[in-house]
Each structure stands twice: as C-alpha cells, then as structure tokens.
Amino acid sequence: MVAAYLTGCKSSNNSGNGKKKVHQNWKLAVLPDTQKYSENSPERYFSQTQWVADNWKEENIPFTIHLGDLVEHYDEPAEWDVACKAMDILGASENTPYSLLCGNHDLENGDHFDNERQSNEPFLNHFPESKIFEINTCIAVSECGFNSCHLFKEPENNTEFLVFAIDWNPSEATFNWAQNLLDQYPNTPAILSTHQLLNIDSDGKSPLITSKGFEFWIDFIHKNDQIFLTMNGHHHGAANMVAKNAYGRDVLMMVVDYQADYWGGNGMLRTVGFDYGNNQLVIRSFSPWVQAIPEDARNPFDIPELTDETNHFEFEMNFEERFSNLNQGELTPMPGLIEGTVGYWKFDQENMMKIDDEGSVTSVFQDLSGNGSHFKMMPRDANQGALKEYFEYSDSSPEQGHTTGSVLLKGNKAEDTGAYLSTLGAAISANNWDQGYTIETYLQLPDDWESDLSRWGGILCQQASRNDFRDEGGEDPAVVLAISSLHEIQWETMDNKKQDPTTAWSFSLKFMRWYHIAIINDGINTNMYIDGYIVMRNPEQSTGLAIKEGANWIVGSSCSNGLVHNPLYGYISELRIVNRPLSLDELLINV
C-alpha cells in the first residue's frame, strides 16, 4: 500500500548566511503570466525572451518554461501576435527550447476540461501541435492539443529532465496521458508546470493549495517519485511549499506571478539554478527590462531584483540522492500503515494542507492510507465568525502516538457552533467488513469541558442514519463514537446484519489526559479498549459493521437523520480504521 503525506510548508533560505557561496551549474528560465505585456507592453515581453536568447550559453540555460496566460484577452488577435512574436524569439534557435501552456485568459472555454473544448480555440490556432513539435525537446502532445511533454539535457552532466506543460483545467485523460509518459521514463527526473496549483494566503507569502492543486497532488504528483519540482502562475505574488511524496522525498512547489506589480511585472522573470556543489536549487527573480535601464534613469518603481524570501532563496536538495532509485526506494515507514488499513489520518499541522476552496480557506488532512478519504475542516451552520475561530492547532500530543500535535475542536452544544472534519470525494467502502474491524483514535478533553455544553459530542460518526439500513430504524446515526454527559466514551453501531444497535461504554475520562481508544470487532464480538485495557461494558454480540456506500465520515460531530449535530469539544491527534480485528500489539499505542 502506497502512503503519501505532507510536511509543514516551509522553504530553506540560506541567502546571506555566509556559509555557502552560490554556484549555479545551469538554470531554468521561467516566464510567469505575460498577459499584461501582450496587452499593454510588448517590449517587456520581448525583453524577457530576448534575454534568454542572448544569454542561454553564458547562463547555461537549456530550457525555458512559460506558466500560462500568454494573453489578457483570448479574443484579441493583436495580443496573440505579441505572444507569438515573443515566443518565436526562442523558437528561432534550437538552443532555446521552451514549453508553454494555457491559462484561463488564453481560453474561450476555460471552464471546460481540456478534452471537451472546441477545436477553434485561439491557443490551438496560434500554437498548434505542429508548432509545438517544431521545438526540438518536445516528445509528446496530448490528443486535445493543450498539453505537451519535453525532454531536455542539462549542459553540465547531460542529465535528462522531463518537463510537463499541463493545461489550466486538465481532464482525467490528460492525467492518464502524463502518467503513461512518466511510466515510459521511470528513471528521469520530472518538472511539472501548470497554471494553477498553489495560491497565496492573505499575508502575501504563506502558500495555499487550490482545489485543483489538491487534485494534482493526490492524483499525480505524490505517487510519482520523478516529480521533484512544480511551478505555476495565476495567483498574484510568490510563495513556496514543500511536500513529502509517497517515498518520503521532497517536492518543491512554487507559485510566481508578477502581473499585479508595476507595469504588469515590469519584465520580471525567474531563474531556477542547479548548484551541484552545494546540493541546492537557487531561485532568483529579476527583470531584464529594468537591467537595461541605466540606474540613474530608473524610477522608484523599477525594482531590479526581488530579494525577499519568496523570490530569492536557496532550497537544499541532494541531487544524487533525490534522483536515484526513482519509484524504487523504500516507502517512508509509517507505523500506522498495516495490512487492512482503510483510512489513516494524523491531525497535526505537519500533516495539514491549507486549501483555497473557491475563495474560502480551510484545512485538509490527507488520508495517509492512499485510499482517498481525505478530511476537510467544515463550519457548522450556526457559526457566526470565521471558521478558524472554532478550532486551533496544539502542540499537545499523546506520548505513545505518532503525531507532533493535535487539533482542538471547540464545539459548543448550546449554540450548536464549532468545527468538524468531513471526508470529501471518496468515502470508506462498504465492502470487506465480514471479518470484523478495528477503529482507534487518541482523545483528550480540555480542563474546562462542561456537560451542558459538550455532552454527546461526536468523536467519529458515519453520516448515515439507522433508517438507511432498516425501515423505522430511527434517525440516530448507524455508527457513532461519542463522549457522554458523564465524559464516558460511547460506541454505538448497527451491525452488518441490520440488527438492533449495540453499545459499548468506557469509564469516565479525566480532563487534560490523552487516552487511546480502540474498538475491536472480530466478526462476532465487539470490545472497547482504553490505553490497551478492555473496559467493563461491552455488548455480548455484534457482527461486523453497517456501512453505507458513499456516505461521508465525520470527526468532531454526531448526526441525526444524516444532519450534523452535537459538536465535539476536545483534542484529537490520530485516527485509524482497519477492516480486520487487530491484536493488541498491533494497536497504535503499541507500535
């Protein structure tokens, strides 16, 4: 089973520390959104590509990547003429190959998937497949014409690299096309360029991953060890994120777009240097347009170089290690992943991704089992403030657990406010539960927990009622783990034979103490364990588990007739669901 997980979103910055003298063996040139130049200032666009054409040999630039939005208005021929003329400066020589892709401004039907658009799209008219294949590095163009793949050699060691130029709105067919190419080049490092993947938070520097970007990560990036670098435009500014792929290796993701700056970016471009001696990527941004202006003739807005940490930094990467044994190295060991794991989640900041979901920023926790049941932070209907007011991240974590912290869900039963986590997209399958199951989590109750405000708060719940399994079964949830009015743990579930629900109970839990809770069913009997010790009140018989196909699962609330209620006030750090009964030595508390 392949696992994938994310680390904190940080970038290394060794600039100015005096420890390393930067030496760039070779560089990539990167052209962020050029739409304002095509509309208002062709000369700035021409200065970018002309700089590459004039300096490729001296600067050791074997390839240039355009990040989309070549034009501001897809239906303005004059803008396309500028874009074609600018890119033809590179196309005039076999020494300056390039890739380019569609941004939303380049498309008449950008809301359609790339394989569902009309063939008269302006991009296809100005950059048809025949023109893309004239670029000597191009090895493939997707059937729809909006995606290309390039293979180039860097000048230092003749190491080959793949570059994918992927459309603004790629279809499943495009991902399959790209995957097939990666499979053909299993030992070749790869760079992914697209128009939208990362966004930038309101502070102007913290990275967010977009909904589309999360699909890229889940469906393509994390499982392909070759991809070590991604870059995108679209969102104004610059930010960087580091993620761990399925093999525990770093993927540097960058968003860069200067169109909101003076004169649409004032000719600013980016280079990504490969410093083999220091094992680092060297990222720099500067403007060839401004460099050509004498210093005494520059105005206050002519910024020759961006030196903040999002535009001017070094990122440590041991190239020999990173590019060896691609897709063949051992997966990063993760104690929570054992045979039969259906879902596994760590609720700490290290395993959280901030996601921009159509303008609303929230958090997503990836299903580390690789089965796709990711948890997304959700607000309750009664909430009046921002979602972040109803939960917080904590450094508190159980000593025997596998997280660096936890999330405190601050539910209030009286006001029905709080936050909860809900699976999105894929949900836990109803299959393979005949032999029993194990559900385990870590819980801590705050010291100001009050029964009137917090009783019956749901820890884990399937968003399905008993009515979904049996006529007149009732509106209560078919599967729920909750905290009672006496701060006991209650496990209540219908079994897979649709019999009356059975219940297991713990003793009263103390506040500000971490507890490991495990529910183990062997197909016949269910037992609850607290910190590895069996509790007193367990049902005599309970066969399997009643799972509704496609139903969401919820952490931090219970349900009534499928509607969310009874918010949790408590800390949760880890959750695992396994479709077989575990022995005690296999529980999270013992591994």
Secondary structure as GFF3:
##gff-version 3
##sequence-region A 1 591
A	DSSP	beta_strand	26	31	.	.	.	ID=ss1
A	DSSP	alpha_helix	35	40	.	.	.	ID=ss2
A	DSSP	alpha_helix	42	59	.	.	.	ID=ss3
A	DSSP	beta_strand	63	66	.	.	.	ID=ss4
A	DSSP	alpha_helix	77	91	.	.	.	ID=ss5
A	DSSP	beta_strand	98	99	.	.	.	ID=ss6
A	DSSP	three_ten_helix	104	106	.	.	.	ID=ss7
A	DSSP	three_ten_helix	114	116	.	.	.	ID=ss8
A	DSSP	alpha_helix	122	126	.	.	.	ID=ss9
A	DSSP	alpha_helix	129	134	.	.	.	ID=ss10
A	DSSP	beta_strand	138	141	.	.	.	ID=ss11
A	DSSP	beta_strand	148	153	.	.	.	ID=ss12
A	DSSP	beta_strand	160	165	.	.	.	ID=ss13
A	DSSP	alpha_helix	172	184	.	.	.	ID=ss14
A	DSSP	beta_strand	190	193	.	.	.	ID=ss15
A	DSSP	beta_strand	198	200	.	.	.	ID=ss16
A	DSSP	beta_strand	207	210	.	.	.	ID=ss17
A	DSSP	alpha_helix	211	216	.	.	.	ID=ss18
A	DSSP	pi_helix	217	221	.	.	.	ID=ss19
A	DSSP	beta_strand	227	232	.	.	.	ID=ss20
A	DSSP	beta_strand	237	244	.	.	.	ID=ss21
A	DSSP	beta_strand	250	257	.	.	.	ID=ss22
A	DSSP	three_ten_helix	262	265	.	.	.	ID=ss23
A	DSSP	beta_strand	269	275	.	.	.	ID=ss24
A	DSSP	beta_strand	280	286	.	.	.	ID=ss25
A	DSSP	alpha_helix	288	291	.	.	.	ID=ss26
A	DSSP	three_ten_helix	295	297	.	.	.	ID=ss27
A	DSSP	beta_strand	305	306	.	.	.	ID=ss28
A	DSSP	beta_strand	313	316	.	.	.	ID=ss29
A	DSSP	alpha_helix	319	322	.	.	.	ID=ss30
A	DSSP	beta_strand	341	346	.	.	.	ID=ss31
A	DSSP	three_ten_helix	349	351	.	.	.	ID=ss32
A	DSSP	beta_strand	352	357	.	.	.	ID=ss33
A	DSSP	beta_strand	360	365	.	.	.	ID=ss34
A	DSSP	beta_strand	373	379	.	.	.	ID=ss35
A	DSSP	three_ten_helix	387	390	.	.	.	ID=ss36
A	DSSP	beta_strand	391	394	.	.	.	ID=ss37
A	DSSP	beta_strand	406	410	.	.	.	ID=ss38
A	DSSP	beta_strand	419	425	.	.	.	ID=ss39
A	DSSP	beta_strand	437	444	.	.	.	ID=ss40
A	DSSP	alpha_helix	451	454	.	.	.	ID=ss41
A	DSSP	beta_strand	457	462	.	.	.	ID=ss42
A	DSSP	three_ten_helix	466	468	.	.	.	ID=ss43
A	DSSP	beta_strand	479	483	.	.	.	ID=ss44
A	DSSP	beta_strand	488	493	.	.	.	ID=ss45
A	DSSP	beta_strand	502	508	.	.	.	ID=ss46
A	DSSP	beta_strand	515	521	.	.	.	ID=ss47
A	DSSP	beta_strand	526	530	.	.	.	ID=ss48
A	DSSP	beta_strand	533	534	.	.	.	ID=ss49
A	DSSP	beta_strand	553	555	.	.	.	ID=ss50
A	DSSP	beta_strand	557	560	.	.	.	ID=ss51
A	DSSP	beta_strand	563	567	.	.	.	ID=ss52
A	DSSP	beta_strand	569	578	.	.	.	ID=ss53
A	DSSP	three_ten_helix	584	586	.	.	.	ID=ss54
A	DSSP	three_ten_helix	588	590	.	.	.	ID=ss55
###
